[in-house]
Amino acid sequence: MFEGFRLEMVDLPEATLRVRHGGNGPPVLLLHGHPRTHATWYRVAPLLTANHTVVCPDLRGFGQSSKPADTPDHEGSSKRAKARDCVALMRHLGFDRFAIVGHDRGSYTAFRTAMDHPLAITHLAVLDGVPIAEALGRCDARFAQAWWHWFFYGQPDKPERAILADPDAWYGGSPDAMGAEVYVDYRAAIHDPETIHGMMEDYRAGLGIDREHDEADRQAGRTLACPTLALWSLRDDLEALYGDVLSVWQPWAPDLRGRGLDCGHHMAEEAPEELARELLTFLAMESRP
């Protein structure tokens, strides 16, 4: 898994991240979602290394990365805080500008990084996600029924107790679908109480401070300064919830393209070759300096 990549723990100003990196060329940062770790990229990352330096961290609060201190506003688990980690990590590795790709919860951190640090981001790719403010602002009965977990995970204490009673039954997954080594890494994460709490804090931040940051940007008229690629799973529910997914992104992303992929939600594991082709084509586009 990740042949030719280096695995290390990187100390940053606000967090310590477990990181794999390898390859050569323009840098691209790959961010995982919930409840995965960076290992979810093991089928995609090697397909990018001939053209790019590829960096795959566990987000703070997830996997084996450090867990932020709890605060009433959940700022340490906010996407703005995680965006600071992204920029600090890439500077640590020698990159002031880089492309960023995020899946699921990682898409919110990728989006926030591009919004908060426009001079650092060359390209943004968001996989199976729309801005948090858009999701919550459009919430209706269908959303609440399909994405009930957003609101359950946002409650104090109870989700951790429910999940840790039987993490394997709660989250599912199998070595056949995920790959044996990824499955071992994933199970270690979902059986760790601190990691479960860190992942729930990501959702608690999403319902509050993250939405506030999105709304402040919307009111100020701020948009993404880089080319943006939105990809979504045709076997998941973004189209069912929003119809034209690109129309949700258009107010935020003046330079936008994207499409649905014929796979399930965990596209890096289910459709790695197709996803890698989409990313390589997109990353080859010129961006403004």
LUMMAR-271711 format. One line per field, with one value per residue (C-alpha): residue number from 1; x, y, z. Coordinates in nm, 3 decimals. Layout:
# LUMMAR-271711
seq	c(NUM|...) .
east	c(X|...) .
north	c(Y|...) .
up	c(Z|...) .
This chain:
# LUMMAR-271711
seq	c(1|2|3|4|5|6|7|8|9|10|11|12|13|14|15|16|17|18|19|20|21|22|23|24|25|26|27|28|29|30|31|32|33|34|35|36|37|38|39|40|41|42|43|44|45|46|47|48|49|50|51|52|53|54|55|56|57|58|59|60|61|62|63|64|65|66|67|68|69|70|71|72|73|74|75|76|77|78|79|80|81|82|83|84|85|86|87|88|89|90|91|92|93|94|95|96|97|98|99|100|101|102|103|104|105|106|107|108|109|110|111|112|113|114|115|116|117|118|119|120|121|122|123|124|125|126|127|128|129|130|131|132|133|134|135|136|137|138|139|140|141|142|143|144|145|146|147|148|149|150|151|152|153|154|155|156|157|158|159|160|161|162|163|164|165|166|167|168|169|170|171|172|173|174|175|176|177|178|179|180|181|182|183|184|185|186|187|188|189|190|191|192|193|194|195|196|197|198|199|200|201|202|203|204|205|206|207|208|209|210|211|212|213|214|215|216|217|218|219|220|221|222|223|224|225|226|227|228|229|230|231|232|233|234|235|236|237|238|239|240|241|242|243|244|245|246|247|248|249|250|251|252|253|254|255|256|257|258|259|260|261|262|263|264|265|266|267|268|269|270|271|272|273|274|275|276|277|278|279|280|281|282|283|284|285|286|287|288|289) .
east	c(0.000|0.139|0.458|0.725|0.550|0.699|0.491|0.564|0.415|0.449|0.442|0.266|0.189|-0.159|-0.162|0.042|-0.067|0.002|0.102|0.201|0.367|0.543|0.583|0.723|0.580|0.322|0.183|-0.168|-0.315|-0.578|-0.822|-1.033|-1.385|-1.570|-1.505|-1.197|-0.829|-0.578|-0.548|-0.870|-0.655|-0.426|-0.568|-0.572|-0.254|-0.009|-0.188|-0.104|0.262|0.408|0.279|0.245|0.382|0.093|0.031|-0.227|-0.279|-0.515|-0.713|-0.683|-0.932|-0.926|-0.712|-0.380|-0.352|-0.381|-0.717|-0.800|-0.906|-1.280|-1.425|-1.790|-1.774|-1.583|-1.333|-1.050|-1.253|-1.367|-1.280|-1.099|-0.867|-0.810|-0.742|-0.464|-0.320|-0.331|-0.136|0.113|0.168|0.236|0.473|0.652|0.700|0.826|0.513|0.362|0.105|-0.074|-0.389|-0.635|-0.887|-1.141|-1.396|-1.702|-1.605|-1.268|-1.442|-1.548|-1.190|-1.070|-1.333|-1.249|-0.876|-0.941|-1.168|-0.936|-0.603|-0.668|-0.303|-0.203|-0.450|-0.406|-0.698|-0.988|-1.168|-1.469|-1.603|-1.955|-2.019|-2.167|-2.086|-2.216|-2.422|-2.591|-2.670|-2.817|-2.992|-3.167|-3.250|-3.596|-3.765|-3.584|-3.246|-3.327|-3.432|-3.132|-2.869|-3.008|-2.657|-2.556|-2.798|-2.742|-2.362|-2.405|-2.552|-2.330|-2.207|-2.481|-2.333|-1.999|-2.180|-2.393|-2.104|-1.858|-2.109|-2.039|-1.827|-1.816|-2.194|-2.234|-1.995|-1.973|-1.698|-1.507|-1.153|-1.281|-1.433|-1.175|-0.854|-0.707|-0.455|-0.700|-0.958|-0.712|-0.627|-0.995|-1.093|-0.820|-0.969|-1.333|-1.247|-1.053|-1.273|-1.063|-1.096|-1.470|-1.499|-1.278|-1.498|-1.815|-1.660|-1.615|-1.994|-2.062|-1.844|-2.031|-2.367|-2.235|-1.907|-1.848|-2.187|-2.118|-1.793|-1.973|-2.252|-2.003|-1.832|-2.165|-2.271|-1.936|-1.965|-1.646|-1.602|-1.336|-1.039|-0.919|-1.056|-1.303|-1.400|-1.710|-1.755|-2.032|-2.148|-2.441|-2.521|-2.541|-2.795|-2.659|-2.861|-3.170|-3.132|-3.021|-3.095|-2.826|-2.529|-2.325|-2.598|-2.538|-2.168|-2.198|-2.252|-1.930|-1.712|-1.687|-1.453|-1.646|-1.681|-1.785|-2.001|-2.132|-1.933|-2.103|-1.997|-2.092|-2.000|-1.642|-1.528|-1.154|-1.201|-1.470|-1.365|-0.997|-0.893|-1.181|-1.131|-0.758|-0.822|-1.062|-0.816|-0.517|-0.713|-0.830|-0.491|-0.332|-0.541|-0.361|-0.456|-0.396|-0.065) .
north	c(0.000|0.342|0.191|0.459|0.692|0.815|0.787|1.027|1.224|1.596|1.849|2.170|2.486|2.366|1.990|1.679|1.504|1.153|1.204|0.998|1.171|1.072|1.141|1.432|1.742|2.004|1.927|1.801|1.750|1.472|1.496|1.202|1.200|1.042|0.782|0.717|0.799|0.904|0.535|0.563|0.718|0.415|0.322|0.680|0.836|0.610|0.693|1.062|1.037|1.035|1.390|1.522|1.523|1.367|1.440|1.243|1.340|1.223|1.538|1.666|1.477|1.176|0.864|0.890|1.268|1.472|1.562|1.928|2.049|2.082|2.433|2.549|2.681|2.374|2.607|2.354|2.115|2.382|2.361|2.695|2.539|2.236|2.468|2.627|2.278|2.217|2.532|2.472|2.110|2.198|2.478|2.231|2.010|2.306|2.410|2.759|2.680|2.353|2.188|2.047|1.763|1.675|1.395|1.401|1.588|1.654|1.850|2.109|2.153|2.175|2.439|2.640|2.623|2.765|3.038|3.142|3.102|3.190|3.266|2.916|2.710|2.646|2.407|2.283|1.950|1.865|1.510|1.428|1.755|2.104|2.397|2.342|2.661|2.540|2.198|2.341|2.630|2.388|2.136|1.985|1.663|1.462|1.592|1.531|1.174|1.093|1.286|1.239|1.161|1.529|1.619|1.312|1.349|1.714|1.619|1.598|1.261|1.032|0.959|0.851|0.613|0.467|0.418|0.274|0.012|-0.168|0.034|-0.243|-0.272|0.107|0.181|-0.143|-0.187|-0.496|-0.587|-0.710|-0.373|-0.148|-0.349|-0.548|-0.290|-0.002|-0.201|-0.265|0.107|0.204|-0.038|0.095|0.443|0.354|0.155|0.445|0.655|0.969|0.940|0.883|1.196|1.391|1.289|1.389|1.726|1.777|1.749|1.973|2.241|2.192|2.280|2.598|2.775|2.628|2.743|3.088|3.110|3.015|3.264|3.543|3.475|3.472|3.804|3.957|3.831|3.625|3.343|3.089|3.231|2.902|2.652|2.420|2.061|1.906|1.530|1.329|0.969|0.871|0.591|0.826|1.101|1.442|1.449|1.327|1.610|1.895|1.799|1.994|1.972|2.222|2.484|2.467|2.534|2.804|3.102|3.005|2.899|3.128|2.878|2.552|2.216|1.866|1.558|1.249|0.924|0.585|0.456|0.462|0.724|0.609|0.684|0.667|0.303|0.213|0.400|0.491|0.483|0.703|0.942|0.965|1.042|1.320|1.468|1.449|1.623|1.893|1.947|1.991|2.305|2.633|2.842|3.204|3.270) .
up	c(0.000|-0.105|-0.248|-0.277|-0.032|0.293|0.613|0.897|1.183|1.112|1.396|1.293|1.494|1.594|1.532|1.464|1.146|1.019|0.655|0.352|0.060|-0.259|-0.628|-0.824|-0.982|-0.888|-0.542|-0.470|-0.123|-0.088|0.205|0.319|0.462|0.753|0.891|0.677|0.715|0.449|0.356|0.153|-0.125|-0.165|-0.506|-0.641|-0.503|-0.695|-1.021|-0.972|-0.873|-1.225|-1.267|-0.911|-0.562|-0.370|-0.001|0.202|0.569|0.837|0.916|1.271|1.487|1.251|1.226|1.404|1.385|1.704|1.850|1.921|2.264|2.312|2.327|2.336|1.979|1.846|1.677|1.704|1.487|1.242|0.876|0.914|1.172|0.951|0.658|0.861|0.908|0.531|0.451|0.733|0.625|0.264|0.364|0.589|0.283|0.079|-0.112|-0.094|-0.368|-0.422|-0.552|-0.300|-0.332|-0.065|-0.033|0.194|0.516|0.358|0.084|0.342|0.461|0.100|0.022|0.333|0.252|-0.095|0.046|0.329|0.147|-0.219|-0.293|-0.180|-0.383|-0.756|-0.807|-0.592|-0.641|-0.422|-0.422|-0.303|-0.125|-0.147|0.084|0.437|0.428|0.109|0.256|0.576|0.403|0.166|0.439|0.405|0.513|0.244|0.360|0.725|0.650|0.429|0.625|0.976|1.095|1.060|1.335|1.552|1.537|1.635|1.973|2.281|2.411|2.278|1.933|2.082|2.318|2.039|1.795|2.046|2.159|1.827|1.580|1.317|1.306|1.303|1.018|0.823|0.566|0.458|0.353|0.016|-0.070|0.093|0.064|0.351|0.474|0.446|0.641|0.925|0.941|0.927|1.204|1.430|1.382|1.443|1.758|1.913|2.148|2.096|1.719|1.738|1.951|1.708|1.417|1.602|1.681|1.307|1.269|1.570|1.414|1.087|1.238|1.396|1.333|0.986|0.867|1.012|0.814|0.490|0.553|0.624|0.292|0.109|0.263|0.171|-0.187|-0.167|-0.419|-0.509|-0.696|-0.848|-1.102|-0.930|-1.012|-0.853|-0.882|-0.723|-0.701|-0.918|-0.673|-0.376|-0.311|-0.414|-0.736|-0.552|-0.300|-0.528|-0.887|-1.074|-0.835|-1.036|-0.991|-0.615|-0.665|-0.933|-0.697|-0.518|-0.809|-1.115|-1.290|-1.249|-1.416|-1.305|-1.347|-1.175|-1.157|-1.180|-0.839|-0.473|-0.218|-0.149|-0.503|-0.430|-0.332|-0.586|-0.903|-0.856|-1.223|-1.338|-1.050|-1.117|-1.485|-1.393|-1.146|-1.383|-1.660|-1.422|-1.259|-1.602|-1.653|-1.607|-1.307|-1.230|-1.049) .
